[in-house]
Amino acid sequence: MRHFLEIDDLETQELELVLKLSAATNPPKVLADQGVALLFEKPSGRTRNSMEMAVVQLGGHPMYIQPEELGIGSRETAEDVVRVMAGYHTVLAARVFDHGLLEQMAATNSVPIVNLLSDIAHPMQALADLLTIEQEIGLGKVGKVAYVGDANNVWRSLAIGCSMLGIQTSVASPAGHGPNSPDLERVLIAGGSVQVTDDPSEAVEGADVVYTDVWTSMGQEDEKSQRLDAFSRYTVNSDLMAETNSNSIFMHCLPAHRGEEVTDEVIESPRSKVFLQAQNRMHSARGLLSWIVGEVAKHG
């Protein structure tokens, strides 16, 4: 049983295959007459739409499930829910608050579990990001991917994915918001190198890709004032982009808080690939589902 809780649950060759499958314009209907359960503890328009359309394009039936419909951990254990869902669906994908819940679900080995987002990882976003970089620059031609802002779940999955493909990364964060040691170790184990700094200019110097995310994520609203102060010099603006390679691109997983982590001038510029990234969430979801269904068929 193969699960996808973090991007390095794939081997490097498997990651390359998933990206290849993501680029297919006429994929086989590998989910014909099959269901995919989509469990959302946290709402998301991009994730729901991209996943539902990916399932449909593969011939399957997506089932959107709200948390109150299952009552995981209150009305029913996570293990029991997964065992029941395995009788209906080929894949169970979940967007959760606590990564530990995904690990509980996967431990049953009843059905492949796909992480749509957790507090520590966002591998589906990383797949879309890597697909976008491949389309715009070419993964083999990228010298450095720079991340400016909070070293969160989005940074973690992207940095691991880049390292798996031999791409150097850098991250600039204020004190208390940079990468922790276990995450850095995981990035390095994946095979790449990472530059850690508190200086955005140092991080983006010579970069081919500049990436940022919101300073205050869902569930951190009570920290907003403190975070606005801490990140005040980490806005990606035209001056910062001028310190990158001349053909560099700007990326953001969205939603964007314009005027905070990025200026309108940057996000609306020709360098900005944020809407291509958003579209690629659907294509990369299709590629991942194609791969995981193939693994189910291969191993039974």
N, C-alpha and C positions, 0 to 999 in steps of 0.2 A: 504494500500500500504506500503510495507516494502522496505527500502533503506539500503545501506551499505556504509556509508560515513566514519565511524570510527568503530573500532572493538567493542566498547561498544554500538553500535546500536543493537547488539545481547545481549540477556540475557545470563547469565552464562550457563544455560542448553542448550540454542540454540548454543552457541559457542562449547560446548561439542558435540552436535549433528553434527555440521558442520565438526568437526575434525573426527568424526566417519564416516561420509559420504565420507570424503576425503580419508580415508583408504580403502574404498571399491574397490576391484579389478575388479568387473564386474557390474558397475552401470547401472540402468535402463535408457533407452533412453528417458529421460523426456523432451528433447528438440527436439524430432522428428518433422521434417517439420516446425521448428521454427527458427527465426533469432535472433542473438545477435549482436547489433551494438557496435563496439569498436572504440571510438573516441580518437585519440591521438594528443594532442597539443604538447607533449614532446615525442620524440622517445624512444623506449626501445625494444631490442631484446628479453630479457627474458619475459617481460610482454606480448608482442605480441604473441610470440610462445606458451607460456603457456596457454594464454586465448584461442587462436584459437584452439589448440589441445583439451583443456577441453570441448569446445563447440562441437567439432566434436565427441569426445568420448561419449557425451550425446545425439548424434543424430542430433544436430542442425547445422545451417549454420552461421559461423562467418563473419561479414562484417567489414573490416578494413577501417576506415575513417580518412583522413588527414584533418587538420583544414581548409585549403583553400577550401575544398569541401563544407563546410557549412557556413563559415564566421560568426560564432557565435559572436554577439555583433556588427557586422559591416553590413553585408548584411541582417542578420536576427536575431531576438532576441533569447536568449537561450530558453525561454518559447515556442516560435513557433517551434523551431527545435525539442524540446522534443515531442511536440504534434504530429508533423509529423512522427518522428521516432517510436512513440508508435503505429502507424498504420501498421508498418512493422515488428517490433521486440518485442520479449518478455522481453528482458532486454537491457538496455543501460549502457555500462561501459565506463568510461572516465578517461584519464590520463591528468591532467591539471596543469597549473601554479598556479591558484588561487582557493582555496577551496570554496570561495564564489560562484563561478560558479556552482559547484556541488550542493550547497544549493539552488540556483536559479532553477536548473533543477529538483531537488527533490520536490520543492514546488508546481510544477504543478500536482504531484500525478498522472501522466499519464502512467508511466511505471517505474518499479524498476530501480534505479540508483545505480551503483556500482563504488566505488572509486578505480581506478587503481593506483593512486598516486596524491597527491596534495601537496601544500607547507607546510601543517601542519600535514598530516596524510598519512600513508601507510599501511592500514589494511590488504590488500591482502598479503603483505610481512609478516606481523605478523602471519597470519594464517599458512603460510608455515613454519615460525620459530617454532611455537608451535607444529606443526605436526612433525617437525624434532626432537625437544626435547622429545616429546612423544616416538618416535621410538628409539632414542638413549639412553635415560635415564628413561623415564616415568615421566609424569607431576606430579604425586603424590609423586615422590621421589626426586624432585629438591628442594634443600634448598635455593639457591641464583643464580640469573642471573645477571651478571655484565656487564655493558655497558661502554666502554672506548672511549671517543671522543665527538663529537658534539652532543648535545641533540636535535636532529633534528626530522623530521617526522617519521623516522624509529624507533628511540628511543621511541617516544611518543606512537605509536601504540603498540609496543612490551611491554612497561611498563604497559600500561592499560590492555592488554591481560593477562599478567602474574598476575597482581593484581586481575583480575576477577577470576583467578584460584587459588588464595591464595599463589602465589609464590612471595617471597621477591626479590626485585631488588635493584641494586646499580648503580650509574652513576658517572663517574669521567670526569670532563671537566675543561678546563682552564677558567679563569674569562671572563665573557661576552659570554660564549658559553654553559652554563649550562641550566637546565630547568627553564622555567618561572613559576611564581606562579600559574596561571590558569591551566597549564599542570600538575603541581605537585598535585594540588587540585583534578583534574580529576582522576589521578592515585590513590590517596588515597580514593576518593569516590567509586572507583571500588572495594575496599575491601582489598587491600594489603598494604604493607609498602615499602618505598623507602629510601635508604641511598644516600645522595648527598655529594660529596667531590670533591676536586681538586687533589686528590692523587690517581693515578692509582693503586698503591700497596694496599692501603686501600680498594679500591672498589673491587678488585679481590680476596682479602683474603678469602679463604674457598669457593670460588665460584664453582658451578658445570658447569656453562656456561659462557664463555667470548665472548662478541660480540663487533664488531666495524664496522665502516662505513668510507667512504672516508671523508677527512677533508674539501674538496672543492667540493660541489655538483654542478650539472648542474644549470647554471644561476649565480654562484658565482665566476666565473673565474677571475673577476677583483680583488677579495679578496685573491687570491691564495698565494701571497707572505706573506701577514700578517698572514694568517692561518697557513702556514708552520712554521712560527716562534712561534705562539701561541701554536701549538700542538706538538712541537718538542719532548717533553718528554712523549707523549701519544702513542708511537708505541707499539703495542702488539708484544713482542718478547719472546724468550724462557725463559728469566729470569723472566718476568712477569707471564708467564704461570706456572712457578715453584711455584708461591705463591698461586695457586689455589688448589682445591681438586685433588688428584692423578688421578682420572678418569674423569676429566673435559674435556669438548669439546670446540672447537673454532668455532665461527660462524661469517659470513659476508654476507651481502645481495648482494654484487658484483654490479658493477665492482670494483676490488681492485686495489689500487695504491701501488704495492709492494715496500717496502722500505720506505713508508710513514707510514700509519696507521697500517701496519702489515708487518712482515718480511717473506721472502720466506720460511725460515725454519719452521715457524709456519703454514703458509697456506698450505704447502705441507706435513705437518706431519700427522700421523694417527689420531691425535686429531681433525683435521680439517674436518668439515662437510659441507663446503661451497657448494660443488657441489650437495650433497644430498638436501640441502636447495633449490638450483636452480631447481632441478627436482621436488621438492615438491611444487613449485609454480603452476605447472600444476595440481597436485593432489588436492591441497587445493582450487584452482579455481573451479575444478569440484565439490568439496564438497559444496562450497558456492553457486554455480549456482544450484545444486540439491536442496539445502535448499530453495533458494529464489523462484525457480519455484514451489516448493511445497507450498510456502506461497501464490503465485499467484493463484494456483489451489484451495487452501483452502478458500480463501476469494473472489475470482473472480475479 
